[in-house]
Amino acid sequence: MKKIIVLLLLICSLPFHLPTCMSCTSVIISGKATPDGRPILFKHRDAMSGMRNLPMVFQGERYRYLALVNASDLGQKSAWGGHNEAGFAIINTAAYNLNGPEGIDSNGDGALMKRALEVCATLKDFETLLDTLPKPMDLNSNFGVMDAQGGCAYYETNNYKYVKFDVNDPVVAPRGYLMRTNFGTTGAENLRTGAERYAAITAFMEDAEKRGNIRYDYLLTQIPRNLTHGLTHINLYDWMPDTADEPQMFPFRDFIPRYTSTAVMLFQGVLPGEPAANTLCWTIAGYPLTAVAMPLALLPTGKLPAVQKPTDNNCSWLCNKSLELKNRLFCVTEGNGNDYINLAALINKQNTGLLQQILPIEQVVMVHASEAVATLRTKKKGWEAMEKFYDWLDEYLMSQYGNL
């Protein structure tokens, strides 16, 4: 009875409307705080207008780069996170409080990230780019940036200026990491959008630190599937239905994963002396509860897995499949139905939920991926191992998703 009362209170507290803003969650970790010494730049992406997205390789003005782009744009105007051959990586989370108390939105974030990937190699290059942009810049974001020299920082940026938060500075980041959702710490306090997710990611990182789990693979696979609410502390695993036979709808707002989640990117930097081109993008390019993680590298051939390439609707095969499965989770199409998830279809005590079927597939992928990445980093022409991994991955995923 107590659980039922708590759940009813949660239902009553939900704002019954679809979010119109992007609701991303991000983390930057200094190489000083990771087990292998490689810095990490992480983004869990949410976007109502970008649910169909995919990674693509581009030749920029100065550098080749790999970026996550919307299927509706295919990178012509915007990039929503990426890294280039110089080892420069960038992500953003929209920050709705950096342009004053009115919560003015911005339209230039994706164009800025695309430009930065084309011409920047270091944090200093990015600062120069911001300094030289015409004002107002049409920006309202926390930009997370990493370079091949180990630099990593957030830039809380509005239309006219930015404030840098250096994650390598122990005064700024005493634990060696920082998080951002959809507000800037230097912005209007009455517009701290995403405070619930900020609480969730803070608790997650503190627990990961305590357990010695600040590892790329743990963060990549666990943050996007974190089903504990940052405000209510309700863990949906505690409400796991017995079977998937009947839909059981549960409130699903303001968790890190949500209806509007579209992709995950984790950029893993290089160690001193390593080639900058060994910077990796570990990605879940699709709905995070129904797609699997994999590493993507900027190979000399530009090759990517076939499951990530544009199809007839300009979205990738894997993203399309993940959205088909997502429809089973959000089966109420009227009113505010997107605020409710069919928990029985996601997880259940018979272990037949979609997430419970996806995770074993992903575990196999991660084992093969780790072997290919190790070869990439240590062998001459190691990129050939990544190409072979991509070929294996395509065959494996098409087979496994066919079974789903």
Disulfide bonds with the S-S distance in Angstrom:
none
